[in-house]
Amino acid sequence: MVVPAPSHPRRIAYLGTPEMAVPPLRALVDAGFEVPLVISRPDKRRGRRGEPTPSPVKAAAAELGIPVSDDVDDLLDTDVDLAVVVAFGRILKPHVLDVVPMVNLHFSLLPRWRGAAPVERAILAGDERTGVCVMVVEESLDTGGVYAQAEVVIRRASTAADLRAQLVAVGSRLLVDTLGTGLGEPAPQEGEVTYAEKLSTDDLRLDWTRPVEHLDRVVRVGGAWTTVRGQRLKVHAATPSRVPGTGAPGELHGDAVTTGSGALRLVDVQPEGKARMPFAAWANGAHLADGERLGDPVVVAD
């Protein structure tokens, strides 16, 4: 059972974890909503000393003077009108949903790209537009009705980081405006359902037999990689070209790698164990030969 949300909530609990969930929290506080509790993930141990590090949302809440918990059940003992969920990253159990009304700020135009990686999947699919929705939280994955949505055009050169920042800004305004003017009745989702599964390492491998448009999108998502001489090479930035490449797919000529159609010019790369650097600096140091092949199998030590 989903508890209906009040039309004009004022006391709001907030559930979120990563950096992208910080601006909506700050927007709610700046708009005058009372936030008596923030729920975020437990601290993680990072660095050589393994010191506990709070999530970005927990750190922001502490700065704002808001109590923070990592136990969702604490919502049951907190006097709130509504809970807002933004990139929380944890499953919400029925016993909580049965008591606390919740809305989610989801970064796609539902029902397209339900799930964990809607920004990345929209770019990989070559979508021309996406958006953000304020929606009802249900036990099933991103199936709830939509209170409000805003559309965003995906620019041709947008990286996932660029698009995420744009959607967060638009979504923060949409969330505050929607809660401020009144939630009203949610509209059921309509259209073809697609799922945004979390990206795997293989999703980010550059398959040089694919068209250059696809490879450009993989690079713009972030984390793209290929191999050179049996070692991984991350590709942080590249520029697509419709000019036919020289030789077979994967062959390097200058700064251009031949693809299934066109060529991809490498801009910034990162070899194993080293920092990000301009392609030219790496190529000079690696003494690459013209026509050398990228995308060979990774050598695994015995």
N, C-alpha and C positions, 0 to 999 in steps of 0.2 A: 504493500500500500504506500502511495506517495501522498504526503501531507500537503494540501494546497498552500501556496505561499500567500501571505498577506499582501494586499494591494500596495500599501505604503509602509514598508518596513523601515525602522529607524535603528534598532539594535541588531548588529550584524556580526556573526562569527565569520572568520575567514580561514579557508583551507588552501594552502599553496606551498610550493617548495622552491622552484628554480628562480633565476634572475628575472625571467619574463613575467613571473607572478608578482613581482614587487611593485611596478607602476600601478596596477589596479588597486592594490591595497592602499597605497599612498593617495590615490585619487578618491577613494571612499572616505578616508580620514579628512582630506582637504575639503571635501564637499559637506562635511559636518555630520556624517554618519557616526554613530557610536559603535566602536569595535571592542567589545569586552574580552574577546579571546581569539587567538590565532592558533591554528593547528598546523604543524609542519613535521617533516621527517626528523628522526633522531639525529643528533650530531654524528658526523663521520670523522674517522681518524685519517688525517692527511699529513703529508710531509715526512721527513726522515724521523722526526721525534714521535710521530703518530699522535699529535695533539688533536683533541676533538675540535671539529670545525662546524659551526652552525650553518644551516641552509641559508641562502640569500634572504628568503622570506622571514626566517627566524631572526636574522640579524637586523632586518628592517623593522620588525615588530619591536625588538628590544630598544632600538633607537627611538621609536615612537612611544615607548612606555606602555606597550600592550602585553599582557600576560601571554605566554606561549606554552603549549603542551604538544607532546608527540602522540598522545592517546586520544583517538577520535571519540571514545566514550565520554570524555570530559564535556562534550557538547550537551550530553543529557542532563548535566547538572548546572548548565549555564543558561541564564535568562536571555534568550535572543528571539527576535522575530523571524530571522532568516539566516541561513548559512550560504556563503558565496564560495564556490570552488573554482580555482584557476590553476591548472597544471599541477594538481596535487600529487598524482602518481601512485595513488593507493586505492584499492577497492573499498567502497563504502558499503557497510553491511546493512541488511534489511532492518535490524533492530534500531539503527540510528535513523534510517530513512523513514521509518514508521512514526518517528517522533518529531524530527526537525525538518521543516521545509527547506529545500535547497535549490539553488540555481547554479548553473555552470557557465563560465565564459569559455566557449569553444572556438578554436581558430580555423573554421572552415564554414562553407555555406551548406549546412546539413540538408539532406542526408548524405551529401558527398563528403567523403573522407571522415567517417566516424573512426575514432581510435587514437592511437598514441602519437602518430607523426603526420598530422594533416598538412603542415606547412611544407615539409620535405616532399611528401607525396604529390602535392599540387604542382610543385616545380618539376619533379621527375616526369610527371604525366604531360607536361607542356600545357597545363591549364592557362587560359588567358586571364582568368579572374578567380578570386577566392573571396573570403570575407570572415566575419566573426558573428557568432550568435550568442545571445543570452537565452539559455534553455533550461528546462526542468531536468533535475537529476533523478534518474530512475535506476533500478537495480541493473537492468540490461545496459549495454554499452551505447551511450549517446543516442538513445531512442526517444528522449523526452520531447515534448512540444516546445516550440520556439516562441519566446516573448517578443524578441526584437532581433534584427540582423542588420549588418552594414556590409556593403560590397566594396572590394578593393581590387583594382587592376594590377596584375602581375607584370611589372616592367620586364622587358626582354633581358636586361642585364642584372636583374635582382638576384642576389644571393639569398639563401635561406635566412641568414642573419639579418639582411636588409628587410626582407618581407616580414619576418617575425617582429622586428622593431616597429614596422608600420602597423601591423595588425594589433600589437599591444597598445599602441597609442590610440588607434581607432576604437579598440575594444574597451579601453579604460573609460573613454568618453561615453560610449554606448551604455556601459554598465551603470555609470552614475546617472545618466539621463533617464534610463529605463526605470531604475529604482526611484528616482526623484519624481517622475511624472506618474508613476503607478504601473504595476506589472500587467494588470488586465488579465485576459484569458490567453493562454498559450495556443498557438496554431499548430496542428499536427504537421509533421514533416511530410513533404511530398516530393516525389521524383525518384530517380535511380539511386540505390544505396551502394556506396563503395566504402571499402575499409582501408584505413591508413595504418598498416602494420609497421611496427618499429623496424627501422632500417638495419639490415645485416651488413657485415663486412663485405660480403659478395655483391650486395646491391651497389656498393661504392667502388668496386673494381672497374677500371676502364677497359672495356672490351673494344679494342681498336677496329673490329670488323663492323661495329655499329656506326650509324650516321653521325656526323660531327655535331648535329643539333642535340642528339641524345647525350653525347659525351660532355658537351658544354653544360647541360643541365645537371649531370652528375657532379661536375666540378663546382657548380654554383650551390649545390646542396651542402657541400663541405665534407671533408674526409675522403675525397677521391684518391685512389692510389693505382699504381701500376708497378711493374718490376723492370729492373735494368741489371743485367748480369747476375740474376738470381737474388737480388736484394730489392726490398720494397722502396718505392719512391712516391712520396705524397705529392699530389698536385694541388696547390692552394689556389692558383689563379691561372686562367688560360683564356685565349681569344679564338673563337671559331672563324674559319675561313671557308668560303664556298669554292675557292680555287682548288682544283683537283690536286691531291697529294702526289708525291713522287714515290713510285715503288709500291710494295705490298702494305696492307694495313699493319700499323705498328712500327714501320720504318721511320727513323728520325733523319731529317734533312734540315740542317740549320737548327732553328727553334721549332720547326713544324713536324708534327707526327701525322703520317698518313692514316686516314680513317676509312670506314666503309664508303663514305662520300664526303669529299672535302678534306680539310686538314685542320688540326688543332694546334695552335701556337702556344707553347708553354711559357708562362710568365714568371710565376713563383713556384718553387718546388722545395721539398725537404727530404734529403736522403736519410737513411737509417742512422740514428745516433747523432744527428747534426741539427742545427737550427734552420728555420725557413730562410731561403735566400733566393735572389734572382736566378732564373734559369741559366743565363749566360755565365754567371760566376760558378755555378755548379758544373756546367758542361765543360768549362775550361779546366777546372780542377780534376774532373774525371777523365779528361782526354778522350772524349767520345769520338768515334769515327763516323763519318758521314755514311748513312745507310744502316747504322746500328739498330737492332730491333728492340723495341720495348714490349713488355707483356710476356716475357718468357717465364717459365715456372719458377716459383720461389725455391731456393736451395734450403733444405732442412738438414741441419747438422745431426750426425749420428749420436 
